[in-house]
Amino acid sequence: MGKVILVIGPARSGKSEWAETLAMQSGKAVVYVATATDNPDDAEWHQRILEHQQRRPQDWVTLLVPVELSATLADAKPYTCLLVDSLGTWVANLLEEDESSWQNILVELLETVDLVAADLLFVAEEVGWGVVPAYPLGRTFRDRLGSLVRQLGAFSETVYLVTGGHVLNLSVLGSPLPNIKKLPE
């Protein structure tokens, strides 16, 4: 298994830039796995995607993977570093899945992560620090992403929190919760 690194934080915190720095430092060929799809009718979203694209080095390969993340990771070569940005968008892309289907997708992803020989860098939004969403779909998103981040953290060699313009290595500063299962039952 390759290295698994998780970078979490709030919106516009710098988590993507930190993950990009780590990818460059890996010394491996970088494959940027973009979970967002462009929408030219949404100028603000389009601008965000352009900013991400312009920051990336020209020699990075970019894959657009809004849904089939497990298959993409399974195909990774050991000499690569895959930077997945972001898990929040990926979860949002799958929100219409019922709970049983979502659990199957989640198990498949975590089992794949456990087997991949490439280095994996995941970027994820940290949600749920504020008001409980007033609508069911918002709560489903928050709960699914929160659970995924927690479980992926159990697989990760290093977990970083990026907030307030600073990077905190939670693997050094914190302690993992006891009895975290790597795969849901």
FENWOHU-V273045 format. One record per residue. N is the residue number from 1. SS is DSSP state (~ for helix, > for strand, _ for the rest). PSI is psi in radians with two decimals (999 if undefined). D_FIRST is the distance of its C-alpha to the first C-alpha in whole Angstrom. Layout:
# FENWOHU-V273045
n:N ss:SS psi:PSI d_first:D_FIRST
n:N ss:SS psi:PSI d_first:D_FIRST
This chain:
# FENWOHU-V273045
n:1 ss:_ psi:2.41 d_first:0
n:2 ss:_ psi:-3.11 d_first:4
n:3 ss:_ psi:2.51 d_first:7
n:4 ss:> psi:2.14 d_first:9
n:5 ss:> psi:2.36 d_first:12
n:6 ss:> psi:2.24 d_first:15
n:7 ss:> psi:2.04 d_first:19
n:8 ss:> psi:2.79 d_first:22
n:9 ss:> psi:3.02 d_first:25
n:10 ss:_ psi:3.04 d_first:29
n:11 ss:_ psi:2.44 d_first:30
n:12 ss:_ psi:0.45 d_first:31
n:13 ss:_ psi:-0.33 d_first:29
n:14 ss:_ psi:0.15 d_first:27
n:15 ss:~ psi:-0.67 d_first:24
n:16 ss:~ psi:-0.74 d_first:23
n:17 ss:~ psi:-0.69 d_first:25
n:18 ss:~ psi:-0.76 d_first:22
n:19 ss:~ psi:-0.68 d_first:19
n:20 ss:~ psi:-0.69 d_first:21
n:21 ss:~ psi:-0.79 d_first:21
n:22 ss:~ psi:-0.69 d_first:18
n:23 ss:~ psi:-0.78 d_first:17
n:24 ss:~ psi:-0.64 d_first:20
n:25 ss:~ psi:-0.21 d_first:19
n:26 ss:_ psi:-0.44 d_first:15
n:27 ss:_ psi:0.13 d_first:17
n:28 ss:_ psi:2.87 d_first:15
n:29 ss:> psi:2.26 d_first:17
n:30 ss:> psi:2.30 d_first:17
n:31 ss:> psi:2.03 d_first:17
n:32 ss:> psi:2.04 d_first:19
n:33 ss:> psi:1.79 d_first:19
n:34 ss:> psi:2.14 d_first:22
n:35 ss:_ psi:-0.20 d_first:23
n:36 ss:_ psi:2.58 d_first:26
n:37 ss:_ psi:2.49 d_first:29
n:38 ss:_ psi:2.55 d_first:32
n:39 ss:_ psi:1.68 d_first:36
n:40 ss:_ psi:-0.34 d_first:38
n:41 ss:_ psi:-0.23 d_first:41
n:42 ss:_ psi:1.66 d_first:39
n:43 ss:~ psi:-0.71 d_first:40
n:44 ss:~ psi:-0.76 d_first:38
n:45 ss:~ psi:-0.78 d_first:35
n:46 ss:~ psi:-0.73 d_first:35
n:47 ss:~ psi:-0.70 d_first:36
n:48 ss:~ psi:-0.77 d_first:33
n:49 ss:~ psi:-0.73 d_first:31
n:50 ss:~ psi:-0.73 d_first:33
n:51 ss:~ psi:-0.75 d_first:32
n:52 ss:~ psi:-0.78 d_first:28
n:53 ss:~ psi:-0.73 d_first:28
n:54 ss:~ psi:-0.44 d_first:31
n:55 ss:~ psi:-0.43 d_first:28
n:56 ss:_ psi:2.43 d_first:26
n:57 ss:_ psi:2.61 d_first:26
n:58 ss:_ psi:-0.49 d_first:27
n:59 ss:_ psi:-0.03 d_first:25
n:60 ss:_ psi:2.42 d_first:22
n:61 ss:> psi:2.39 d_first:21
n:62 ss:> psi:2.26 d_first:22
n:63 ss:> psi:2.31 d_first:21
n:64 ss:> psi:1.96 d_first:24
n:65 ss:_ psi:1.39 d_first:22
n:66 ss:_ psi:-0.40 d_first:24
n:67 ss:_ psi:-0.87 d_first:23
n:68 ss:_ psi:0.98 d_first:20
n:69 ss:~ psi:-0.75 d_first:17
n:70 ss:~ psi:-0.79 d_first:15
n:71 ss:~ psi:-0.69 d_first:16
n:72 ss:~ psi:-0.78 d_first:16
n:73 ss:~ psi:-0.68 d_first:12
n:74 ss:~ psi:-0.51 d_first:11
n:75 ss:_ psi:-0.04 d_first:13
n:76 ss:_ psi:2.44 d_first:11
n:77 ss:_ psi:2.55 d_first:11
n:78 ss:_ psi:-0.45 d_first:9
n:79 ss:_ psi:0.19 d_first:12
n:80 ss:> psi:2.83 d_first:12
n:81 ss:> psi:2.05 d_first:12
n:82 ss:> psi:2.19 d_first:13
n:83 ss:> psi:1.94 d_first:16
n:84 ss:> psi:2.01 d_first:17
n:85 ss:> psi:1.84 d_first:20
n:86 ss:_ psi:2.81 d_first:21
n:87 ss:~ psi:-0.53 d_first:20
n:88 ss:~ psi:-0.75 d_first:24
n:89 ss:~ psi:-0.70 d_first:25
n:90 ss:~ psi:-0.80 d_first:23
n:91 ss:~ psi:-0.76 d_first:24
n:92 ss:~ psi:-0.66 d_first:28
n:93 ss:~ psi:-0.33 d_first:27
n:94 ss:_ psi:0.25 d_first:27
n:95 ss:_ psi:-0.44 d_first:29
n:96 ss:_ psi:-0.12 d_first:31
n:97 ss:_ psi:2.44 d_first:29
n:98 ss:_ psi:2.96 d_first:31
n:99 ss:~ psi:-0.69 d_first:29
n:100 ss:~ psi:-0.80 d_first:28
n:101 ss:~ psi:-0.74 d_first:26
n:102 ss:~ psi:-0.76 d_first:25
n:103 ss:~ psi:-0.68 d_first:23
n:104 ss:~ psi:-0.74 d_first:22
n:105 ss:~ psi:-0.76 d_first:20
n:106 ss:~ psi:-0.82 d_first:19
n:107 ss:~ psi:-0.77 d_first:17
n:108 ss:~ psi:-0.77 d_first:16
n:109 ss:~ psi:-0.87 d_first:14
n:110 ss:~ psi:-0.65 d_first:13
n:111 ss:~ psi:-0.66 d_first:11
n:112 ss:~ psi:-0.81 d_first:10
n:113 ss:~ psi:-0.69 d_first:8
n:114 ss:~ psi:-0.35 d_first:7
n:115 ss:~ psi:-0.27 d_first:6
n:116 ss:_ psi:2.35 d_first:5
n:117 ss:_ psi:-0.32 d_first:4
n:118 ss:_ psi:2.82 d_first:7
n:119 ss:> psi:2.43 d_first:8
n:120 ss:> psi:2.22 d_first:10
n:121 ss:> psi:2.08 d_first:13
n:122 ss:> psi:2.37 d_first:15
n:123 ss:> psi:2.29 d_first:19
n:124 ss:> psi:2.46 d_first:21
n:125 ss:> psi:2.45 d_first:25
n:126 ss:_ psi:1.96 d_first:26
n:127 ss:_ psi:2.92 d_first:28
n:128 ss:_ psi:0.25 d_first:31
n:129 ss:_ psi:-0.02 d_first:32
n:130 ss:_ psi:-2.46 d_first:36
n:131 ss:_ psi:2.46 d_first:38
n:132 ss:_ psi:2.23 d_first:37
n:133 ss:_ psi:2.48 d_first:37
n:134 ss:_ psi:-0.10 d_first:40
n:135 ss:_ psi:2.59 d_first:39
n:136 ss:~ psi:-0.72 d_first:37
n:137 ss:~ psi:-0.63 d_first:35
n:138 ss:~ psi:-0.72 d_first:34
n:139 ss:~ psi:-0.68 d_first:33
n:140 ss:~ psi:-0.80 d_first:31
n:141 ss:~ psi:-0.89 d_first:29
n:142 ss:~ psi:-0.79 d_first:29
n:143 ss:~ psi:-0.73 d_first:28
n:144 ss:~ psi:-0.80 d_first:25
n:145 ss:~ psi:-0.75 d_first:24
n:146 ss:~ psi:-0.76 d_first:24
n:147 ss:~ psi:-0.75 d_first:22
n:148 ss:~ psi:-0.82 d_first:19
n:149 ss:~ psi:-0.75 d_first:19
n:150 ss:~ psi:-0.79 d_first:19
n:151 ss:~ psi:-0.69 d_first:17
n:152 ss:~ psi:-0.58 d_first:14
n:153 ss:~ psi:-0.55 d_first:15
n:154 ss:~ psi:-0.46 d_first:14
n:155 ss:~ psi:-0.34 d_first:10
n:156 ss:_ psi:2.37 d_first:11
n:157 ss:_ psi:-0.69 d_first:11
n:158 ss:> psi:2.44 d_first:14
n:159 ss:> psi:2.17 d_first:17
n:160 ss:> psi:2.47 d_first:20
n:161 ss:> psi:2.17 d_first:23
n:162 ss:> psi:2.08 d_first:25
n:163 ss:> psi:2.59 d_first:29
n:164 ss:_ psi:0.49 d_first:32
n:165 ss:_ psi:0.25 d_first:31
n:166 ss:> psi:2.64 d_first:29
n:167 ss:> psi:2.20 d_first:25
n:168 ss:> psi:2.23 d_first:25
n:169 ss:> psi:1.72 d_first:21
n:170 ss:~ psi:-0.40 d_first:21
n:171 ss:~ psi:-0.44 d_first:19
n:172 ss:~ psi:-0.70 d_first:21
n:173 ss:~ psi:-0.41 d_first:24
n:174 ss:_ psi:-3.06 d_first:24
n:175 ss:_ psi:2.43 d_first:22
n:176 ss:_ psi:2.59 d_first:20
n:177 ss:_ psi:2.49 d_first:22
n:178 ss:_ psi:2.64 d_first:23
n:179 ss:_ psi:0.57 d_first:22
n:180 ss:_ psi:2.20 d_first:19
n:181 ss:_ psi:2.35 d_first:18
n:182 ss:_ psi:-0.49 d_first:15
n:183 ss:_ psi:2.41 d_first:16
n:184 ss:_ psi:2.67 d_first:20
n:185 ss:_ psi:999 d_first:22
